[in-house]
Amino acid sequence: PVTAGSIVVPYGHVIGNEKWRGSELAQRLQGKVRLIFEDALGLVDFHLPNRTCILLISEADLVAGDEFKRRLVRFRNARSLRGIVIVEKTPISDQYYLGVQKLVVLELGMVLLPVANQGEASQLIIQLVSFCVREQSRDRGANPFLGRQRAGPAEPAVLQALQHIPGVGKTKALLLLQRFGSIHRLCNADIRELEQAVGQTVAQQIYTF
């Protein structure tokens, strides 16, 4: 079961699934964030402040078969949680990546972030935790609905996801988010809408991607 939704994570902390204890990823997180292990997170690998959960698909998961796909679908059906999927894209697992991308982004509508190794995954988690702290500090006492709208376009995970599209750097990623508001709307944009935002060449690269 997905049990992480009932856990309140203090800012600056990460709750990690017990299975990651002793891993390279856990070692790199130590000292950068306060990492606490818990064996009752269910499907979730790492639980961050602001109810964001990380599902990490390792190279071994991709090569082993389809179990990770069932895990993703079950997580997506747990609507109380916000999920970010991190996938280890290596020379060995690269052949499986397009299938994962289609499932996660297009079919399940979740954010997918590829990393080359567990070191990159740890850096990404540290950035997300830092963002949670800044968001909480800025929005304390503000209207929570307005605060959430302000936080959306600047969310590092979303910006980084867009920058994996060929031809899209940080500037164009910000431009696309300001225009379309979400990855879901961007995925459903037609070629003419994209051309109006970023020009014909980059629009075609985004559309193909």
DADA-V265559 format. One record per run of one state. SS is the DSSP state (H for helix, E for strand, - for the rest). FROM is the first residue (numbers start at 1). TO is the last residue. If there is no record, write none. Layout:
BEGIN
ss = <SS | SS>
from = <FROM | FROM>
to = <TO | TO>
END
This chain:
BEGIN
ss = <- | H | - | E | H | - | H | E | - | E | - | E | H | E | - | H | - | H | - | E | - | H | - | E | - | H | - | H | - | H | - | H | - | H | - | H | - | H | ->
from = <1 | 4 | 7 | 13 | 18 | 21 | 24 | 30 | 31 | 33 | 39 | 46 | 49 | 52 | 58 | 59 | 65 | 67 | 77 | 82 | 89 | 94 | 108 | 111 | 116 | 118 | 140 | 144 | 155 | 156 | 163 | 170 | 181 | 183 | 188 | 191 | 199 | 200 | 209>
to = <3 | 6 | 12 | 17 | 20 | 23 | 29 | 30 | 32 | 38 | 45 | 48 | 51 | 57 | 58 | 64 | 66 | 76 | 81 | 88 | 93 | 107 | 110 | 115 | 117 | 139 | 143 | 154 | 155 | 162 | 169 | 180 | 182 | 187 | 190 | 198 | 199 | 208 | 209>
END
